[in-house]
Amino acid sequence: MAQLMALAVMAVAVLVGDFAHGIGVLIYVAGLFAAFSLACAWALPMAWLSRLLATGALVIGSLLFSFPFVWMLSTSFKYPEEIFVYPPRWVPVIPEPVRQSPYITLEELSPMVRPEALAVSRWDEMEPELRALLWRHAEPRITAQQMEGVEAAMLREAVVTGLWTSVTAGLPTATWEGEAESILQAVEGRLDDDRVGDVWPTIHRGVALRNVMVRDEQLLDHPLDAERSLLDHWQAEAGSPLRLMHEPSESPQDAVAHLAYDLSETDEATMVADFPLPVAMEEWLAVTLPIRQDRSWHRLRVELEVNGRRYVPQDRLFLGQRRWQEITFKFKHMDDRDERDLGVWQLVPAQLSSAEAGEVFNQPGHFRMRLHIERSSRLGQLWHKYTDNYRQAFLSTPYRWHYVFNSFYLVVLTIIGQIFACSLVAYSFARLHWPGRDVLFVVLLATMMLPPQVTMIPVFMIFRGLGWYNTLIPLWIPSFLGTAFFIFLLRQFMKAIPAELEDAARIDGCGYFGIYWRIILPLMKPALAAVGIFTFMNTWNEFMGPLIYLNDQRLYPLALGLFDFRTEHGGDFGLLMAASTLMTLPVVALFFMAQRYFIQGITLTGIKG
């Protein structure tokens, strides 16, 4: 019987695993453990079996309950293209060790697999023919410039794999049940001229530039000498492993310069360009650089030289995107607003030695821009990729430090208020004898049955009448009035403290408050820690209260700030999961640091009374 149950559990686990992918893996592990436990039931003593089952239940429970957090954490490491794919990718993509660019990648492609309706034997026969057919269609449509600098075998594999995914996506099942010739004709019939163009951005990575723009104080953009080619402006520095290739265009305004570099033998590649300044120097606010990056995660260092001074960005930039992006660099002394969430980076004067200062570009009416691509180590590439969403999430919120300060401010005041008020009231209910004590305690417990939604509007009107609307006061002042659940928790703990300690303190001349402060509170550390942990979690995650009472974004705590972040970046789940992880980590860290007090405080509150 035990063996049959084990096999049944394993079968169910396998089915669910095939259906639900990631969560199914966890259930599959649970099924294996259950099967193992049942199989060992005949061979192991009951005590060992009990321990095995208890340990397994804890392990399985921890895996199941930690799955949402693991999913959130893994999503925060992903590119946007990794999230909405089928089958799901539970492990984030590991960035390639890029040393040469441009290059071909397979990271966004699914392997070329056999259609389910096609027999295995026929697939083995037709796969070479299908690959040859796809490549014959694609090869004439790939230009010599696109093929330059990339590995031919990798290019063919990527193009064929990408075309196969695109072509087979809409073919009916009946197509694969026909003859080999009809299958080849059906595939060839879907190979139109746009297929290769659609696949190319998915497999190709490279750095490219467009014409630089200057922005004045009126936020108007001015093109820089658009009549000249980009190659007339940008030049590789002597000895730099870098080459510029011009893409044919109908007009100079649409010109694109592709950048090829090789960092296999050196740590840096540099190019420089001199531009005429179309506005007066005192009206110059910023410069915009349209650039397409290559996801190599090498560092991009920008330098701007004008009037004998060099300016550099305050923040480190990396080649982490793969689409066109307009990066704006503005002078901090002209506008010190933090607009990094808009892709605007502040320029500050660079600290130069006397020898370096003498070499800075100084031509009236012109400025010089340098782009340095600095090689990142393998560990640096991994670090930059996996922390990029966290950097972007942190920089995408202009009031980020306000959110953090407000949350900790509310947490500290609320914990102090709850511990002081609840312990004092619990002391009066547990250790003092006064008329009507038990009746009022029942009334106190009865308030726990009243939903907070009932008192929400009256309490709001009271706080608004006191002039506390759009302040943090309504969010922490109620904690100094106590909470029924915490009062009950602490009362039960106090009733377990021996009365002889209180009698001895009273004989020594200690009053009621002295007994509370010197005897009761020191013995209540586990229960007070439990109250503090509960209060921290409730306050840290509180959303409804700030939503009702706050209107100024500078007063938002992290919970409401995360909601505001979701409205602005709701489509970018990587950023959203990174921001959620940053908010969740303090709660997780607090629990692991204080779990001993938490468990002890909960278990000891019901010993007596």
N, C-alpha and C positions, 0 to 999 in steps of 0.2 A: 504493500500500500504506500509506504513511504517513497519507494522508487517511482511509482506512478505519479504521485503528487509532485515529485521533483521534476519529472519529465514534463508535466503539464505547466508548471511554473516557468520552466526554461522555454517551452514553446511559445507561451504568451509573451514572454519577455522579448524573444526574437521577433515576433510579429510586430509588437509595438515599436521595437527598435528600428525595423525597416520602415515603419510608417512615420515615425516622429523624429528620426535622425538623432540629433544630439540628446534630447531627453530620453529617447529610447535606449541610448547607450547606458545611461544611469540605471534605468529599469532593468536592462539586460544584466548589469552587474548585480543588482538586487536579486534577480532570479537565479543567477549562478550561485550566489551565496546561500539563498534559501535551499536550493537543490543540494548543495554541499552539506548544509546542516542536517537536512532530512536523511541524507545518505549515511551520515555519521551517527544517526540516532541509535542504531543497533550496536555500534562499536564503542561509543564513548559512555562513561558514567553520566548520570543525570546532572551532577554538579558541573562537570566540564561542559556539557551540552548547554546548560543554562547560561554559563559565562560566554560561551561562543555565540549564542543567540542574542544575548544582551549587547555584546560588543558589535556584532553585525548590525543590529538595529540602530545603534548609535552611529556607526559608519554610514549606513545607508541613509539615515535621516539627515546627517550632516551634508552628504552629497546632494540630496534632493533639495534641501533648503538653501544650500549655497549656489545652486545652479543659476538662479536669476542674477546673483551678484557676479558670478563668473562670466555669464553671457554679457552683462553690462560692461565688465572690465575688458573682455576681448573685443567688443564692438568699439570701445574707445580707442583701440589700436589700429582700426581699419581705415582704408581709403573708402570714399563713398561708393566706388564700384564694387567693393567686396561685400557690401551689406545686402543689396537686393539681387542676389544671384540664387540659382537653383541648380544642383542641390546646395544647401547652405554651407558656407565655409566657416567652420567653428574656430579654426586657427588662423590668425592674421597672416597675411602675406609677408614673407621675409624679403626685405629689399635686396636687390641684386648687387653684388660687389662691382659697381661700375667704375671703370678707370678710363674708358674711351667712350666718346659720344660724338655722333649719334649711334644708337644701338637698337637692336631688335629684342623684344621681350615677349614672353608667353604668359605673364602673370595674370592677365585678365581673360585668358582663353581656357575653355574646357577642352580636355583631350578629345581627339577624333575617335569616337566610339561607334560601335555597330548599332544601327537602328534595331529596335526590338523585333520588328516584323521581318527582318532579313535573316535568313539562316546563317549559322556560323560558318558552315563550309563555303557557302556562296560569298560571304564577306571576306574570307581568306583569299578567295580567287579574285574578287573585284577590287579589293582595297588598293593594290598598285595601279590599276587602271583609273580608279577614281582620283587618286592623287595626281597622276599624270595629266588627267583631264583638267583638273583645277589649276595646275601650274601652267599648262598651255594657255589657258584663258588669261591668267594673271600676268605672266611674264612680259608680254608686249606692252602692258599698261603701266609698268613700273619704269620710271625714267632712270637714266644713267646717274643723275644726281642723287636720286633716292637710294640707289644701290651702292653708291660710293661710301666707303668706310664701314660697311656692315658685313657681317659674315654671311656668305652665300647660303650655306646649309641651314643656318638659323632663319634666314629670310624666307627660304622656301618652306620650311616647316611651319613657320608662323602664318604665312599667307595661306597655305593649304588648309591649316587647321581653322583659321578664321573664316575662310570661304565655306568650308564644310558646315560649320555651325550656322552660318547665315543662310546657306542654300537649303539645308534639310529642315529648317525651322518650320516651314509651311507646307512641306510635301505630305500628301495624304498617305495613310498606312497602306492602302492598296497598291501604291507605286512600288513598294519594296517586295511585293509578292509576285511581281511580273518577271519577265525574262531579263537577263543581264543587259541586253541591248536596249530594251525599253527603259531600264533604270538609268543607264548612261544618258539616254536622250532626255529624260525628265530632268536630270541634274544639269545637263548642258543648257536646257531651255530656260533655266532660272539664272544663268550666268550672264547678267546684263552688265553694261559698262560701269554702273555705279557700285557694284559689289566691292571691287578692289578699293575704291575710294572710301567706302564705308568702313572697311576693315583696317585701312592703313593707320588712322589715328589710334587704334587700339593696340597695335603692335609696334609702332615706331616711337622712339623717344629721342628728343634732340632739343638743343637750345636755339632759339631764334629771336631776332630783334626787329622792331619796327621803328619808325621815326620818333625821335624824342620831342616832347612838347614842354614849353615853358609856361608857367601859370603866374599871373600877376596878382596884385592885391584885390582886384575886382573879380577874382576867380575865373578869369578868361584865359583860355589856352591858346598859345601861339606856336605854330609849327616852326621848326628850325631848318631854314635853308632847304625847303622841300624839293627844290629843283635839282638838287644834287643827289646822287646815288648814296645809299647807306655805306657802300664800300669806299666811297670817297671820304667819309667821315671816320669810320671805325677802322683801326689798323691794329694788328697784333704787335706787341712790343718785341724788340729784338731778342731772339733766343727763346721766346715763349712758345710752348707746344700747342699752338692755336692757329686755326685757319678759318677764314670767313668765305662763305659761298653765297652768291647773290641769286635770289629766285626771280625768274622773269616776271615782270608785271607791266600792266598797261600804262601806269603813271608812277612818277616818283613817290607820290603820297602813299601808294599802296605797296611800296617796296618792302621786301622781307630779306633779311640777311641771316643765313643759317651759320651757326658756329660749331666747328668741330675742334675738339681738344683731346689730348692724350696725356693723362697724368700717371702713366705707368712708371716713368723714370724720374718724374719731378713732382714737387708738391704744389705748384701754382701755375696757372695760366692767366695772362693779363692782356687786355686790349684797351685801347685808349682812343678818344675822339675829341676833337676841338670843334666847338660850335660858336657861331655869332650869337650874341645876346639880343633878342628882338625887343626887349623892354629896357627901361632905365634900371640901373642897379638898385636904386632905393625902392622901386616898385616890384622887384622880383621876390615872389613868395615861395615858389616850389618848382620842381622839374619832374615830369612824368616819363617813366621808362616802360613802354610796352614790351613785354618779354614772355616767351614761352619756355618753360623750364622742362627738365628731362628726368626728374625724380631720381637723380643720382645721390641726393642728399649731401652734396658737397656744399661748402660754404660759399655764398655770394657776397663779396665785400665791395661796396660802392664808395668811390671817392669823388668829390666835386672840388675843383680848384678854380678860384676866381680872385682877381686882385691880390695875388700873393698869399692867399689863405686857403687852407684845405679843410673841407667839411666831411664828416663821416656820420653814418647813422648811429643812433644810440643803441640800437638792438641788432642782434645777429640775425642774418637772413640766410636761408638755405634753398637749394634747388629741389624743392619738394613737390611742386605741382607738375601737371602735364598739359594744362590748357593755357591759352593766352590770358595774361593778367597785366593790368596796368598798375605798376608800383609808383607811388608818388613820394618824393622826398621833399620836405619843406624845411625852411630855416626856422629853428626854434626861436630865435630872437625876433622873428616876424610874427609868429603865431605859436604860442606854447600850449595850445589845447591838445589833449591826448585823443588822437583820431586813428589809432592803430586798428580799431575795429573796422575802419573804412579803407584800410590798406594804405594809410598815410603814415610815413615814418619820419621822425624828426632828425634834422641834421644839426650837429654841434661842431664847433671848431676842434680840429685834431691837435693833440699835443705833439709838437715837432721839435726836434733838435735844431740847433743853429745851422748845421749842414743841410738838413732836410728842408728847412724853411727857405734856404737859398735856391732850391731846385723847384719850388712850387711855381706853377704856371701863372704868369702875370702879364697878360696882354689886354689892353683896354678894349672894352666892348665885346670880349670873347670869354668863354669859360671852357674848361676841360673836364671831361668825365672819364674815370677809369673804372673798369670792371675786373675784379680779381676773382677767379674761381680757385678756391683753395681745397685741396684734397682732404677728405675726411677719412679717418680710419674705419675699419670694418665695425668696430664697436661703436664709433661715433655715428655711423650711418644707421645702425639699429636703434641707437638712443634717440636720434633726431626723428626717425620715422615714428617710433612708438610713443613719443611724447609730443608730437606735433599737434594733435587734437587738444591736448591739455594746454599747450601754449596759446593756441588760437582761442580756446574757450576762455582762458584767463584774460587775454588781450581784447576779446570781443565785447567785454562788458566795461564801460567807462567808470561805473560806480562799484567795481569789484571789491575794493578795500572798504567801502561803506557797508556793503553786504556782510563782509566778514566781521567788521567791528560791531555792527548792530546785532548780529547773531550772538557773539560772545558777550556783549553787554547784557542782552536779555537773558542769556543762560545764567550768568553769574548772579544777577539780581533775583531771578526767579528761584534759583537753588537756595540762595540765602533766605529769601522770604518763606519758601516752603518748609525748609528745615527748622527755622526759628518758630514760625507760627504753628505748624502742625505738631512739633514736639512739645511746645508749651501747652496747647489745648489737650493733647493726648495725656500729658502729665496730670492735668486737672481731672480728666475722666478716669485715669487709672489709679492714681495715688492719693487724691484728695477726696474727702467725704463732705458733700454739701447737698442741701435739699434739691430734689428734682434732677439729680445727676443722671440717673438711668433713663428718665423720661427724655431729657434733652439729647442723650446719646442716641436713643431710638429715632428722635426727630432728625438728628444729624445723618444717620444712616438712610433715613427716608429720602433725604435730598439727593442721594445717589440714583434714585429711580426717576428723577426729573430730567428729561432730555435737555441738553444745553440749548437746543434751538428754541425752547419755550422762553427762556430768559434773554435770548440774544438781543432782541429789539429793545426791551426796557433798559438793559444794561448799556446799550449803545446810546440811548437817549440821555441817560444819566451822565455818561462820560462826555458826551457832546455838550451838555449843559454846563459841565465843569470847565469847558474850554480845552479838553484834552484830545479832541479829534486831530488827527494828523500829527500825533506825537507818539513816542514810545511808552508813555506812562500807562495807558490802559492795558498794555501787554505784560507788564510786570507787577503793577500795584495789586492786582487780585491775589497774587501768591502770598502776600503778607496777611491775607485773611484766612489762609489755610484751605485744604482740600479734604473732603470727607473720607476718601479712600486712604489717603496717607495718614490721617488722624486715626482711623481704625487700625491701620497696620502698626503704627507706633504704639498705640494703646495696648494691643495684644502683646507686643514685645515687652513693654514696661511691666505688665502684670506677671511676667515670668521672672522678673528681678526679685530676689529675696527681700522680704520686708525688714529682716534684721539689719540690713545695711542702712536703711532709712532710719530705723530706731536708734542705731548707734550714732548716726550723724546728728539726730535730734538731741540726744543726750549730751553731745559735745557742744551744743548751742547753735547748731546750724538751722536756719530758717527754711521756709518752704522754697524760696527761690534758690537758696544756697544748696539745698538738697538736689533740686533740679539741675543746677549748673555744675556742682562738684561731684555728685554721685550718679545721677541718672544718665546725663548726657555722655560721660565717658564710657559707660557700659552699653550704650546704644549705637556704637559705631557701625556694626554691620547693618542694622536697620536704617540708620541715617544714610549710609552709603547706598542702600537700595533705593531710598527715596530720592537721593541725589541723581542716581542713574536714570530712574524713571522720569524725573523732572527734566534732566538734560535731553533725553530723547524726545519727550513731548514738546519742549520748547524749541529744540533744534529743527524739528519737523513741522512745527506749527505753521499752518497756511491760512486758515480761515480768519483768525484774529488779525494778522497784518493786512489781509485783503479788505477787511471791514474798516479798520481804523486808520490806515495809512494811504496817503495820496501822493506824497513826495517820494520820488524814486530814491533819493539819497537816504531815506529812512528804512528802505526795504531790508529785511533779513534775507538770508540765503534762500530759504524756501520760496519766498515771493520773488526774489531775484531770479531764481531758476525758472519760475513760471514765465516771467518777462523774457528771459533768455529763450525759452521755448517758442514764444510767439514770434521772435525775430529769426531764429535759426531752427525752426521745427523740422525743416526738410533735411537738415544735415544731422543725421543720427549719430555720427561719430563725435561731433562737437557736443551734442546733447548728452551722450553717454559719458563723455569725459567730464562735463560739468556735474553730472549726477554722481559720478564716482568721487569727485573732489568733495562733494557735500556729504557723501556716505562714509568716507574714510574716518572722520573724527568719531562717529558713533561706533564703528567697528573697533577702532583702537581703544576707545574708552571701555567697551565691554570686555575686551581681552585683558586690559590692565586691572579692571575692578571686578572681574567675574567672581573672585573668591568672596568678596564682601556682598556681592549681589545675591549669590546662591545662599550664603549664610544668613543674610538678612531675611530672605524669603522663608527659609526652612525653620528659623527659630521663632517666627512671629506667632505660631500656633501651638507652642508647647504647653501653655497654661492659659486658663481663662477662656 
